[in-house]
């Protein structure tokens, strides 16, 4: 089925396998299946819609609405709802059902949901089981870290998105690593700096796609190597002498030329079967996905791990049969059109910020240990099934059924959300699309006395002692760009989250690739790339 996106005007295809999935996850109430309509937006616009509801790194000083204590929050003091610290939000002093309202069949659903949402307390930062991580958001089981986001099991990490790392600074999806600086999409590194797509290595600097190696500088597409500079082999003594006398700026210019001249794998990933996208590991039948691991039957998703039978979900772990959700974690199943669900969730529809054993709820916010709620109001099982059937029929008439929450319902402006990081738009483009924009003029200068000014944005930032120590350890200049700008720069190192039809320049086999066919890169299939690099 060929479709035209109502948001961007681009063409996209809905395949038979997609129709089967929509039918599989269509909910049943009172013995009647309520079919999910075919999406009216292309996969990219649907991705953006979900990302607008996630703010990781734009943080504010404000007070906890319950205690008045100063806190750090992803919501500023003008948020239309109460904002609680994690201790208060996760506590037992309030119940989301206390805010329940009756459904009004004379009004649109989204209007009523927004009214409810603006009454229910919101969590200032998503933080679970952390120690000394007051400036970190969407993190769990972390210790002594600062300005990291979407991370778990990290210690002494600063800036970026590390995952199970120790003493790392300025990272983007760096995993299982230690003492690393400015590393991107890499795994199991030790004492490495400015590396991308590298793994199982130590003591690398300025390397790209280097595996199972050590003591290399400015290398590309190497495996099982040691003491190399610009892919040229040296003895240990020669390597150390060369490092001490070389002009680093000249070598790095040569490194960029070397990267451009050598073949690229058509996507990054290993141990997969029937996949398309980028950064895919140990997965099967996953298509148009980016940053997924140990997944099966997944499509149009971003940053997922150990999920099955899922479409259009961003940022999640452990779930199945979910559709169009921003953020799931720890057993979230059979849920639709929602955001931030975690810890034992089943069969939620149009819900937000629900956690800890919530099931069979519709249009609810901030629930814990609940079942059969609509707009946070408690019903019996029989009443719930009857009411939800009526509400869905009502939403079909209003044109709301099957649509995600409107962008204007997001608590964040476009340029506060992760959407602006992965799909950057100008202020004018954002407003034309009907999204919100926030002007930060003067807002970020609060408390910035004696700070360094970012060379790109002219906004002030500080260099913390731990950060200074990391740069000095590698003999590198201190950053002249703010942490936020460095994060954006790291994302820019990646290919866009788009697929094109391509073919291997060596053997001619066709594939879906992250490289534009007209680009200058020499793109190889997996077999040819393995033969050249390994």
FIROLO-550452 format. One line per field, with one value per residue (C-alpha): z, x, y; chain; residue number from 1; residue in three letters. Coordinates in nm, 3 decimals. Example, Ala and Ser with C-alpha at 12.3 -4.5 7.8 and 13.67 -1.06 7.14 Angstrom:
# residues 2
Z (0.780,0.714)
X (1.230,1.367)
Y (-0.450,-0.106)
kolba (A,A)
torro (1,2)
lomar (ALA,SER)
END
This chain:
# residues 534
Z (0.000,-0.110,0.116,0.128,0.466,0.590,0.785,0.538,0.209,0.139,-0.002,0.206,0.182,0.421,0.360,0.410,0.711,0.864,0.815,0.986,1.283,1.317,1.314,1.574,1.825,1.767,2.107,2.183,2.421,2.481,2.215,1.949,1.784,1.733,1.426,1.428,1.123,0.886,0.982,0.798,0.870,0.731,0.967,1.008,1.103,1.344,1.500,1.541,1.701,1.970,2.026,2.090,2.412,2.545,2.700,2.820,2.858,2.890,3.266,3.495,3.854,4.020,4.341,4.418,4.404,4.714,4.949,4.811,4.817,4.527,4.268,3.919,3.672,3.304,3.352,3.431,3.685,3.423,3.370,3.389,3.628,3.971,3.957,4.235,4.320,4.263,4.638,4.658,4.327,4.402,4.760,4.902,4.990,4.676,4.438,4.074,4.113,4.340,4.024,3.826,3.610,3.425,3.049,2.859,2.529,2.413,2.401,2.215,2.406,2.368,2.519,2.826,2.858,2.858,3.131,3.345,3.269,3.390,3.733,3.801,3.957,3.721,3.798,3.790,3.669,3.582,3.830,3.991,4.248,4.188,4.420,4.369,4.023,4.085,3.740,3.544,3.370,3.266,3.449,3.679,3.904,3.852,4.093,4.114,3.761,3.607,3.307,3.163,3.005,2.921,3.108,3.340,3.569,3.524,3.774,3.761,3.412,3.279,2.978,2.721,2.699,2.848,2.921,3.187,3.190,3.446,3.439,3.089,2.960,2.654,2.513,2.280,2.332,2.460,2.625,2.877,2.874,3.112,3.107,2.767,2.623,2.328,2.209,1.994,1.927,2.066,2.300,2.544,2.517,2.774,2.777,2.435,2.300,1.995,1.866,1.666,1.582,1.768,2.000,2.219,2.216,2.438,2.408,2.081,1.981,1.681,1.540,1.327,1.292,1.475,1.645,1.883,1.872,2.096,2.078,1.751,1.642,1.352,1.210,1.009,0.940,1.138,1.329,1.558,1.518,1.748,1.717,1.401,1.285,0.978,0.933,0.898,1.120,1.353,1.626,1.980,1.996,1.654,1.747,2.066,1.891,1.605,1.847,2.031,1.723,1.483,1.395,1.526,1.319,0.996,1.089,1.166,0.825,0.670,0.890,0.746,0.395,0.495,0.625,0.296,0.086,0.261,0.229,0.460,0.582,0.448,0.807,1.151,1.325,1.386,1.435,1.265,1.029,0.791,0.924,0.792,0.961,1.164,1.488,1.505,1.711,1.775,1.614,1.361,1.128,1.236,0.973,0.961,1.315,1.473,1.784,1.863,2.036,2.100,1.929,1.713,1.472,1.532,1.291,1.285,1.625,1.789,2.075,2.183,2.363,2.419,2.276,2.037,1.803,1.840,1.595,1.635,1.982,2.097,2.386,2.558,2.704,2.766,2.608,2.336,2.123,2.182,1.927,1.905,2.244,2.366,2.630,2.784,3.038,3.227,3.097,2.908,2.696,2.469,2.508,2.253,2.194,2.523,2.672,2.961,3.085,3.307,3.560,3.489,3.242,3.041,2.803,2.850,2.580,2.558,2.894,3.030,3.320,3.455,3.645,3.889,3.795,3.600,3.354,3.161,3.180,2.923,2.902,3.242,3.387,3.679,3.795,4.014,4.113,3.927,3.696,3.509,3.520,3.260,3.293,3.630,3.754,3.891,3.727,3.762,3.489,3.328,3.346,3.204,2.898,2.823,2.868,2.661,2.377,2.382,2.402,2.106,1.896,2.005,1.903,1.565,1.508,1.620,1.410,1.716,1.722,1.599,1.626,1.871,2.113,1.931,1.930,2.114,2.405,2.464,2.780,2.580,2.295,1.991,2.075,2.431,2.309,2.164,1.830,1.778,1.831,1.578,1.337,1.363,1.230,1.228,1.435,1.121,1.013,1.358,1.365,1.010,1.117,1.409,1.681,1.979,2.000,2.307,2.299,2.560,2.542,2.888,3.046,3.035,3.168,3.520,3.760,3.483,3.637,3.537,3.277,2.936,2.633,2.376,2.046,1.852,2.058,2.278,2.575,2.900,3.039,3.305,3.287,3.592,3.757,3.651,3.292,3.301,3.435,3.147,2.878,3.048,3.075,2.695,2.636,2.461,2.465,2.690,2.503,2.363,2.304,2.562,2.669,2.477,2.160,2.195,2.225,1.903,1.734,1.829,1.688,1.365,1.321,1.247,0.926,0.929,1.033,0.674,0.430,0.060,-0.200,-0.267,-0.389,-0.297,-0.507,-0.501,-0.576,-0.685,-0.440,-0.346,0.004,0.210,0.330,0.550,0.278,0.007,-0.328,-0.484,-0.197,-0.241,0.012,-0.110,0.045,0.083,0.172,0.490,0.316,0.117,0.417,0.636,0.370,0.353,0.723,0.905)
X (0.000,0.150,0.089,0.175,0.284,0.043,0.326,0.617,0.447,0.692,0.593,0.611,0.493,0.278,0.360,0.142,0.354,0.274,-0.099,-0.070,0.105,-0.159,-0.427,-0.238,-0.213,-0.560,-0.733,-1.044,-1.315,-1.643,-1.558,-1.512,-1.177,-1.109,-0.886,-0.589,-0.588,-0.294,-0.049,-0.087,0.272,0.592,0.824,1.058,0.779,0.642,0.988,1.000,0.655,0.772,1.100,0.920,0.790,1.141,1.373,1.700,1.948,1.773,1.758,1.638,1.660,1.318,1.140,0.964,0.591,0.528,0.811,0.942,1.297,1.522,1.562,1.698,1.421,1.355,1.057,1.104,0.905,0.640,0.529,0.146,0.149,0.303,0.661,0.789,1.139,1.198,1.176,0.833,0.701,0.788,0.666,0.331,0.196,-0.018,-0.218,-0.285,-0.644,-0.710,-0.704,-0.953,-1.212,-1.525,-1.510,-1.719,-1.852,-1.921,-1.549,-1.246,-1.037,-0.705,-0.852,-0.966,-0.636,-0.448,-0.675,-0.597,-0.226,-0.199,-0.332,-0.121,0.229,0.519,0.859,1.132,1.401,1.365,1.611,1.618,1.861,2.132,2.393,2.522,2.368,2.154,2.219,2.149,1.823,1.669,1.937,1.937,2.186,2.449,2.694,2.897,2.811,2.724,2.511,2.469,2.141,1.968,2.236,2.245,2.511,2.766,3.015,3.218,3.094,3.044,2.849,2.671,2.516,2.742,2.610,2.771,3.086,3.336,3.534,3.426,3.367,3.188,3.040,2.759,2.630,2.962,2.919,3.111,3.413,3.651,3.872,3.750,3.703,3.491,3.405,3.099,2.907,3.180,3.200,3.453,3.721,3.983,4.182,4.067,3.997,3.808,3.710,3.402,3.264,3.549,3.537,3.742,4.044,4.264,4.491,4.346,4.327,4.142,4.040,3.744,3.620,3.915,3.859,4.054,4.356,4.570,4.815,4.695,4.666,4.458,4.371,4.074,3.934,4.189,4.155,4.403,4.670,4.914,5.147,4.994,4.968,4.756,4.730,5.108,5.278,5.564,5.763,5.679,5.989,5.921,5.557,5.642,5.905,5.670,5.397,5.633,5.756,5.462,5.253,4.917,4.712,4.873,4.826,4.459,4.408,4.560,4.332,4.024,4.152,4.220,3.864,3.727,3.943,3.872,3.555,3.259,3.036,2.684,2.557,2.710,2.615,2.702,2.533,2.206,1.960,1.733,1.780,1.805,1.905,2.216,2.384,2.201,2.333,2.218,1.880,1.645,1.378,1.428,1.384,1.434,1.574,1.862,2.051,1.887,2.027,1.886,1.555,1.314,1.041,1.090,1.030,1.062,1.233,1.524,1.747,1.582,1.709,1.553,1.210,0.993,0.704,0.719,0.663,0.729,0.880,1.179,1.415,1.321,1.407,1.206,0.863,0.647,0.343,0.379,0.303,0.381,0.536,0.814,1.016,0.945,1.141,1.111,0.817,0.590,0.353,0.049,0.043,-0.038,0.007,0.178,0.496,0.722,0.591,0.801,0.812,0.532,0.291,0.024,-0.249,-0.228,-0.367,-0.300,-0.122,0.181,0.425,0.277,0.491,0.490,0.224,-0.031,-0.256,-0.578,-0.591,-0.691,-0.599,-0.431,-0.126,0.105,-0.055,0.113,-0.032,-0.358,-0.605,-0.923,-0.876,-0.994,-0.866,-0.733,-1.084,-1.136,-1.390,-1.485,-1.373,-1.718,-1.754,-1.403,-1.463,-1.794,-1.653,-1.339,-1.552,-1.762,-1.455,-1.283,-1.600,-1.611,-1.246,-1.318,-1.579,-1.344,-1.054,-0.837,-0.826,-0.491,-0.323,-0.042,-0.075,-0.064,0.280,0.143,0.059,0.426,0.565,0.872,0.953,1.110,1.453,1.431,1.359,1.580,1.402,1.614,1.933,1.859,1.643,1.769,1.534,1.555,1.315,1.121,1.094,0.975,0.700,0.586,0.539,0.324,0.574,0.669,0.996,1.163,1.386,1.659,1.800,1.936,1.776,2.090,2.324,2.186,2.467,2.728,2.980,3.346,3.239,3.392,3.192,3.111,3.282,2.968,2.676,2.853,2.670,2.863,2.976,3.214,3.490,3.465,3.781,3.707,3.667,3.992,4.174,4.048,4.165,4.501,4.538,4.528,4.735,4.443,4.330,4.038,3.708,3.603,3.249,2.976,2.873,2.545,2.725,2.975,2.681,2.532,2.872,2.894,2.549,2.655,2.930,2.660,2.473,2.111,1.844,1.740,1.776,1.854,1.879,2.246,2.483,2.829,3.093,3.302,3.059,2.747,2.502,2.206,2.109,1.938,2.209,2.259,2.478,2.333,2.398,2.543,2.790,3.163,3.200,3.299,3.024,3.079,2.845,2.920,3.107,3.335,3.395,3.487,3.728,3.901,3.916,3.941)
Y (0.000,0.334,0.631,1.002,1.137,1.403,1.570,1.597,1.505,1.222,0.884,0.567,0.208,0.006,-0.361,-0.666,-0.765,-0.424,-0.478,-0.815,-0.654,-0.380,-0.649,-0.857,-0.570,-0.424,-0.438,-0.639,-0.515,-0.690,-0.944,-0.674,-0.606,-0.234,-0.225,0.009,0.235,0.244,0.526,0.855,0.964,0.814,0.622,0.921,1.160,0.901,0.875,1.252,1.256,1.016,1.197,1.525,1.369,1.293,1.551,1.400,1.681,2.019,2.063,2.341,2.461,2.477,2.377,2.050,2.128,1.917,2.015,2.344,2.203,2.317,2.040,1.977,1.899,1.838,2.074,2.440,2.641,2.728,2.367,2.347,2.050,1.978,1.849,1.622,1.506,1.131,1.065,1.230,1.099,0.737,0.772,0.663,1.007,1.036,0.816,0.894,0.779,1.077,1.291,1.079,1.254,1.137,1.095,1.350,1.216,1.571,1.653,1.512,1.257,1.440,1.756,1.562,1.376,1.706,1.840,1.536,1.543,1.901,1.800,1.491,1.525,1.464,1.317,1.584,1.343,0.977,0.834,0.491,0.351,0.611,0.762,1.116,1.157,1.465,1.614,1.295,1.207,0.875,0.677,0.377,0.200,0.472,0.631,0.953,1.067,1.403,1.501,1.152,1.047,0.720,0.526,0.227,0.080,0.358,0.495,0.816,0.903,1.254,1.388,1.176,0.831,0.563,0.213,-0.003,0.212,0.344,0.667,0.769,1.120,1.260,0.942,0.845,0.492,0.368,0.029,-0.182,0.047,0.222,0.532,0.647,0.994,1.107,0.757,0.686,0.364,0.143,-0.153,-0.298,-0.030,0.062,0.385,0.505,0.853,0.982,0.639,0.542,0.197,0.025,-0.275,-0.510,-0.279,-0.067,0.237,0.364,0.726,0.869,0.531,0.423,0.063,-0.091,-0.426,-0.649,-0.418,-0.201,0.089,0.238,0.600,0.737,0.396,0.269,-0.078,-0.276,-0.600,-0.779,-0.511,-0.335,-0.034,0.111,0.473,0.550,0.171,0.138,-0.118,-0.020,-0.187,-0.077,0.144,0.300,0.357,0.547,0.760,0.838,0.944,1.177,1.365,1.366,1.669,1.552,1.797,1.678,1.313,1.370,1.531,1.220,1.010,1.178,1.106,0.745,0.704,0.836,0.602,0.272,0.061,0.104,-0.177,-0.115,-0.104,-0.153,-0.475,-0.839,-1.174,-1.081,-1.245,-1.055,-0.700,-0.345,-0.021,0.053,-0.056,-0.389,-0.680,-1.038,-0.975,-1.134,-0.997,-0.635,-0.364,0.012,-0.005,0.187,0.083,-0.251,-0.558,-0.906,-0.827,-1.025,-0.908,-0.536,-0.249,0.132,0.144,0.325,0.213,-0.111,-0.420,-0.762,-0.689,-0.892,-0.817,-0.441,-0.152,0.220,0.224,0.431,0.365,0.046,-0.291,-0.607,-0.598,-0.744,-0.662,-0.288,-0.016,0.356,0.425,0.651,0.464,0.124,-0.075,-0.402,-0.601,-0.365,-0.569,-0.523,-0.145,0.127,0.502,0.588,0.733,0.632,0.299,0.076,-0.210,-0.456,-0.295,-0.474,-0.354,0.023,0.252,0.628,0.646,0.831,0.790,0.468,0.219,-0.069,-0.322,-0.121,-0.305,-0.256,0.124,0.385,0.754,0.763,0.941,0.869,0.545,0.282,-0.057,0.004,-0.172,-0.078,0.299,0.551,0.907,0.787,0.702,0.351,0.118,-0.247,-0.487,-0.491,-0.112,-0.068,-0.286,-0.115,0.238,0.177,0.038,0.355,0.580,0.416,0.452,0.817,0.862,0.706,0.979,1.256,1.118,1.057,0.675,0.548,0.890,0.959,1.249,1.585,1.749,2.053,1.822,1.750,1.908,2.011,2.244,2.080,2.221,2.086,1.733,1.462,1.518,1.828,1.625,1.350,1.552,1.912,2.178,2.555,2.762,2.848,2.483,2.381,2.642,2.560,2.198,2.311,2.216,2.431,2.626,2.772,3.079,3.036,3.386,3.462,3.154,2.941,3.210,3.183,3.098,3.087,3.323,3.260,3.003,2.933,3.048,2.781,2.863,2.758,2.887,3.148,2.993,2.954,2.621,2.495,2.239,2.016,1.874,1.514,1.627,1.824,1.518,1.303,1.544,1.586,1.208,1.179,1.493,1.664,2.026,2.112,2.144,2.479,2.361,2.313,1.961,2.000,2.105,1.819,1.579,1.719,1.691,1.323,1.251,1.424,1.163,0.905,0.848,0.968,0.722,0.656,0.368,0.366,0.092,0.023,-0.243,-0.363,-0.190,-0.507,-0.795,-0.607,-0.766,-0.542,-0.429,-0.162,0.073,0.379,0.536,0.758,0.581,0.896,0.946,0.899,0.614,0.270,0.059,-0.316,-0.600,-0.795,-1.076,-0.845,-0.619,-0.915,-1.038,-0.702,-0.608,-0.938)
kolba (A,A,A,A,A,A,A,A,A,A,A,A,A,A,A,A,A,A,A,A,A,A,A,A,A,A,A,A,A,A,A,A,A,A,A,A,A,A,A,A,A,A,A,A,A,A,A,A,A,A,A,A,A,A,A,A,A,A,A,A,A,A,A,A,A,A,A,A,A,A,A,A,A,A,A,A,A,A,A,A,A,A,A,A,A,A,A,A,A,A,A,A,A,A,A,A,A,A,A,A,A,A,A,A,A,A,A,A,A,A,A,A,A,A,A,A,A,A,A,A,A,A,A,A,A,A,A,A,A,A,A,A,A,A,A,A,A,A,A,A,A,A,A,A,A,A,A,A,A,A,A,A,A,A,A,A,A,A,A,A,A,A,A,A,A,A,A,A,A,A,A,A,A,A,A,A,A,A,A,A,A,A,A,A,A,A,A,A,A,A,A,A,A,A,A,A,A,A,A,A,A,A,A,A,A,A,A,A,A,A,A,A,A,A,A,A,A,A,A,A,A,A,A,A,A,A,A,A,A,A,A,A,A,A,A,A,A,A,A,A,A,A,A,A,A,A,A,A,A,A,A,A,A,A,A,A,A,A,A,A,A,A,A,A,A,A,A,A,A,A,A,A,A,A,A,A,A,A,A,A,A,A,A,A,A,A,A,A,A,A,A,A,A,A,A,A,A,A,A,A,A,A,A,A,A,A,A,A,A,A,A,A,A,A,A,A,A,A,A,A,A,A,A,A,A,A,A,A,A,A,A,A,A,A,A,A,A,A,A,A,A,A,A,A,A,A,A,A,A,A,A,A,A,A,A,A,A,A,A,A,A,A,A,A,A,A,A,A,A,A,A,A,A,A,A,A,A,A,A,A,A,A,A,A,A,A,A,A,A,A,A,A,A,A,A,A,A,A,A,A,A,A,A,A,A,A,A,A,A,A,A,A,A,A,A,A,A,A,A,A,A,A,A,A,A,A,A,A,A,A,A,A,A,A,A,A,A,A,A,A,A,A,A,A,A,A,A,A,A,A,A,A,A,A,A,A,A,A,A,A,A,A,A,A,A,A,A,A,A,A,A,A,A,A,A,A,A,A,A,A,A,A,A,A,A,A,A,A,A,A,A,A,A,A,A,A,A,A,A,A,A,A,A,A,A,A,A,A,A,A,A,A,A,A,A,A,A,A,A,A,A,A,A,A,A,A,A,A,A,A,A,A,A,A)
torro (1,2,3,4,5,6,7,8,9,10,11,12,13,14,15,16,17,18,19,20,21,22,23,24,25,26,27,28,29,30,31,32,33,34,35,36,37,38,39,40,41,42,43,44,45,46,47,48,49,50,51,52,53,54,55,56,57,58,59,60,61,62,63,64,65,66,67,68,69,70,71,72,73,74,75,76,77,78,79,80,81,82,83,84,85,86,87,88,89,90,91,92,93,94,95,96,97,98,99,100,101,102,103,104,105,106,107,108,109,110,111,112,113,114,115,116,117,118,119,120,121,122,123,124,125,126,127,128,129,130,131,132,133,134,135,136,137,138,139,140,141,142,143,144,145,146,147,148,149,150,151,152,153,154,155,156,157,158,159,160,161,162,163,164,165,166,167,168,169,170,171,172,173,174,175,176,177,178,179,180,181,182,183,184,185,186,187,188,189,190,191,192,193,194,195,196,197,198,199,200,201,202,203,204,205,206,207,208,209,210,211,212,213,214,215,216,217,218,219,220,221,222,223,224,225,226,227,228,229,230,231,232,233,234,235,236,237,238,239,240,241,242,243,244,245,246,247,248,249,250,251,252,253,254,255,256,257,258,259,260,261,262,263,264,265,266,267,268,269,270,271,272,273,274,275,276,277,278,279,280,281,282,283,284,285,286,287,288,289,290,291,292,293,294,295,296,297,298,299,300,301,302,303,304,305,306,307,308,309,310,311,312,313,314,315,316,317,318,319,320,321,322,323,324,325,326,327,328,329,330,331,332,333,334,335,336,337,338,339,340,341,342,343,344,345,346,347,348,349,350,351,352,353,354,355,356,357,358,359,360,361,362,363,364,365,366,367,368,369,370,371,372,373,374,375,376,377,378,379,380,381,382,383,384,385,386,387,388,389,390,391,392,393,394,395,396,397,398,399,400,401,402,403,404,405,406,407,408,409,410,411,412,413,414,415,416,417,418,419,420,421,422,423,424,425,426,427,428,429,430,431,432,433,434,435,436,437,438,439,440,441,442,443,444,445,446,447,448,449,450,451,452,453,454,455,456,457,458,459,460,461,462,463,464,465,466,467,468,469,470,471,472,473,474,475,476,477,478,479,480,481,482,483,484,485,486,487,488,489,490,491,492,493,494,495,496,497,498,499,500,501,502,503,504,505,506,507,508,509,510,511,512,513,514,515,516,517,518,519,520,521,522,523,524,525,526,527,528,529,530,531,532,533,534)
lomar (UNK,UNK,UNK,UNK,UNK,UNK,UNK,UNK,UNK,UNK,UNK,UNK,UNK,UNK,UNK,UNK,UNK,UNK,UNK,UNK,UNK,UNK,UNK,UNK,UNK,UNK,UNK,UNK,UNK,UNK,UNK,UNK,UNK,UNK,UNK,UNK,UNK,UNK,UNK,UNK,UNK,UNK,UNK,UNK,UNK,UNK,UNK,UNK,UNK,UNK,UNK,UNK,UNK,UNK,UNK,UNK,UNK,UNK,UNK,UNK,UNK,UNK,UNK,UNK,UNK,UNK,UNK,UNK,UNK,UNK,UNK,UNK,UNK,UNK,UNK,UNK,UNK,UNK,UNK,UNK,UNK,UNK,UNK,UNK,UNK,UNK,UNK,UNK,UNK,UNK,UNK,UNK,UNK,UNK,UNK,UNK,UNK,UNK,UNK,UNK,UNK,UNK,UNK,UNK,UNK,UNK,UNK,UNK,UNK,UNK,UNK,UNK,UNK,UNK,UNK,UNK,UNK,UNK,UNK,UNK,UNK,UNK,UNK,UNK,UNK,UNK,UNK,UNK,UNK,UNK,UNK,UNK,UNK,UNK,UNK,UNK,UNK,UNK,UNK,UNK,UNK,UNK,UNK,UNK,UNK,UNK,UNK,UNK,UNK,UNK,UNK,UNK,UNK,UNK,UNK,UNK,UNK,UNK,UNK,UNK,UNK,UNK,UNK,UNK,UNK,UNK,UNK,UNK,UNK,UNK,UNK,UNK,UNK,UNK,UNK,UNK,UNK,UNK,UNK,UNK,UNK,UNK,UNK,UNK,UNK,UNK,UNK,UNK,UNK,UNK,UNK,UNK,UNK,UNK,UNK,UNK,UNK,UNK,UNK,UNK,UNK,UNK,UNK,UNK,UNK,UNK,UNK,UNK,UNK,UNK,UNK,UNK,UNK,UNK,UNK,UNK,UNK,UNK,UNK,UNK,UNK,UNK,UNK,UNK,UNK,UNK,UNK,UNK,UNK,UNK,UNK,UNK,UNK,UNK,UNK,UNK,UNK,UNK,UNK,UNK,UNK,UNK,UNK,UNK,UNK,UNK,UNK,UNK,UNK,UNK,UNK,UNK,UNK,UNK,UNK,UNK,UNK,UNK,UNK,UNK,UNK,UNK,UNK,UNK,UNK,UNK,UNK,UNK,UNK,UNK,UNK,UNK,UNK,UNK,UNK,UNK,UNK,UNK,UNK,UNK,UNK,UNK,UNK,UNK,UNK,UNK,UNK,UNK,UNK,UNK,UNK,UNK,UNK,UNK,UNK,UNK,UNK,UNK,UNK,UNK,UNK,UNK,UNK,UNK,UNK,UNK,UNK,UNK,UNK,UNK,UNK,UNK,UNK,UNK,UNK,UNK,UNK,UNK,UNK,UNK,UNK,UNK,UNK,UNK,UNK,UNK,UNK,UNK,UNK,UNK,UNK,UNK,UNK,UNK,UNK,UNK,UNK,UNK,UNK,UNK,UNK,UNK,UNK,UNK,UNK,UNK,UNK,UNK,UNK,UNK,UNK,UNK,UNK,UNK,UNK,UNK,UNK,UNK,UNK,UNK,UNK,UNK,UNK,UNK,UNK,UNK,UNK,UNK,UNK,UNK,UNK,UNK,UNK,UNK,UNK,UNK,UNK,UNK,UNK,UNK,UNK,UNK,UNK,UNK,UNK,UNK,UNK,UNK,UNK,UNK,UNK,UNK,UNK,UNK,UNK,UNK,UNK,UNK,UNK,UNK,UNK,UNK,UNK,UNK,UNK,UNK,UNK,UNK,UNK,UNK,UNK,UNK,UNK,UNK,UNK,UNK,UNK,UNK,UNK,UNK,UNK,UNK,UNK,UNK,UNK,UNK,UNK,UNK,UNK,UNK,UNK,UNK,UNK,UNK,UNK,UNK,UNK,UNK,UNK,UNK,UNK,UNK,UNK,UNK,UNK,UNK,UNK,UNK,UNK,UNK,UNK,UNK,UNK,UNK,UNK,UNK,UNK,UNK,UNK,UNK,UNK,UNK,UNK,UNK,UNK,UNK,UNK,UNK,UNK,UNK,UNK,UNK,UNK,UNK,UNK,UNK,UNK,UNK,UNK,UNK,UNK,UNK,UNK,UNK,UNK,UNK,UNK,UNK,UNK,UNK,UNK,UNK,UNK,UNK,UNK,UNK,UNK,UNK,UNK,UNK,UNK,UNK,UNK,UNK,UNK,UNK,UNK,UNK,UNK,UNK,UNK,UNK,UNK,UNK,UNK,UNK,UNK,UNK,UNK,UNK,UNK,UNK,UNK,UNK,UNK,UNK,UNK,UNK,UNK,UNK,UNK,UNK,UNK,UNK)
END
